[in-house]
Amino acid sequence: VISSIHHGISVWDLENNALKYQWSQQQNSSDNLVLAIKISDNNSHSLTASRENFALWNMKTGKSEGYWKVRESTIRDVAISNNGDYLLIGKSNGTAVHVAVDTGRRLEFLGHKEKINSVDMMPNGRVAISGGNDFIAYVWDTVSGQVIYQFNHPSRVSKVALDPKGRFAFSADSMKTAHIWDLKTGKLITTLKGTKRHEVFSSAIFSADGKTLVTGAASSKVSIWDITSGKRSASWHVT
C-alpha cells in the first residue's frame, strides 16, 4: 500500500505486479495527506492515517470498514492487529490510543511526557510499543495499560518495532543508538554496530526466521543486520 501526493492511496498486488485498489481517505477533498500506513500481519486489513484522521480498509474486498477523526492533537504513527480488530494511534500530545474496533473500547496510554514518534503492536493486539521525544520506548499491555518494559535512550526515540512472533523489540534514537531487545525478558540482545549520526531509521522489520532485521533510513539507505551480533551484513542506497 503506497501513499503519494499525486495518486492518493494505491494498493498493489506484488505477485501479479498489478494495481488492485485505489483509495481516497479525504472525505471532502482530493488532496491526499496520508502519512502513515500499516498492513496487518495476516494481510487481512490496512490502516491509513493523515494528521487528523484514520481509516480501516479490508484488503480482500477493498472496502472501508471505518473512518475516525482524532479529537485533539495530531497523529504521528499507527499500528494494526490481525483482522483489523485493534488499532493503535500514536499522537503528538504524548498519548497512545488503543482502539477495539468491535466494541469501541479506547485505552489511552499516558506514559510518555512528550511527542510520540513511532508505535507498533503484536498481531493479536495485546502488547504495544511506543517511542517518543522523552528519550524512552515503552512496551506496554493494551488491556491494563501497564508498562511491561522501559527502554531508555540518550536522545529522542525515532523508531520502534516488534517482532510479530514475540521474540524481539527494536528501539532507535535520533543520535545513533539502536538496540534489539529480548521481548520475553526485557534484556538487551545487541546494539547495532557502525550506525552513523545521520542514520535516523524510518522503518524496521524483523525477518520471519528471527535471524535478521531490515531497516530503512532517511538517508535512503536500506540495511540488513544480524540480530545476534548487531553487525550490518548488507546495505544499499535507494536512488
Phi, psi and omega in degrees: 000126185233134176253128175223156181297321188273333188240012180067218181255122181246135178249123185247137171272109186286332180291322181259359181053048186225148175289126184261309179220158166232125184247152174234119182275328185288128184285323185232025185208151176272350181289133176259115183241022181292126185245347182219135179222136171225142172253137180297155184301328179265011175064018183280324186220162175229148177239126179240146183214139167259191180294331187248344184214164178218151185226143179254132184234142175271120185286340180278320183262338184080004184268153175282139178244011178164148179217128183225151173246143177278145185282310180227158182071188181228159182278135178251323181199162182221162172212160185218144177269173175301144179064012179064024183289323183229141178237146179234127183238120175262131189239163184285348176271007177092358178263145172245127185250123177257122186243127170269114189295318184294316185264341183081005180297134180236127174243127178259121174271122188248022184290330184278144179261348180221185185306137174273137180253331188207142176222158172206166186210149175292153181303333178274357177078004187273334183233136181234159172228142179217144179228144186216186181286357178273013176072017185232142167246128179250136165258129187217158181276125186279352176271314183264338185079006182281143177287131175266310177223151173236121180250118183266143179232161179279351177210183186299138180279119186260336181211135173228155177203151175244144171287126182303337180269004173079020182267323190225158168231151179235136174217136182222147181248181188275353178272280172191021180262125179223126187240148168247128186245153173279116185286343179277331184244340185082002182278152178288127175272308181199160172248133181298132185265138173079021176286145181265160182300322183275002184275073178273118186284131178254347176206152179204135179213139179271144177286157183295329182277357176074017182257333186226158173238135176249132179235152168241141182239158180297341178279010181075015183262127174256132184227149173247129185240144173277123186294322184290315185265337184079007182273147178280119183266338177198155176201156175204159180258133175280133183287000000 
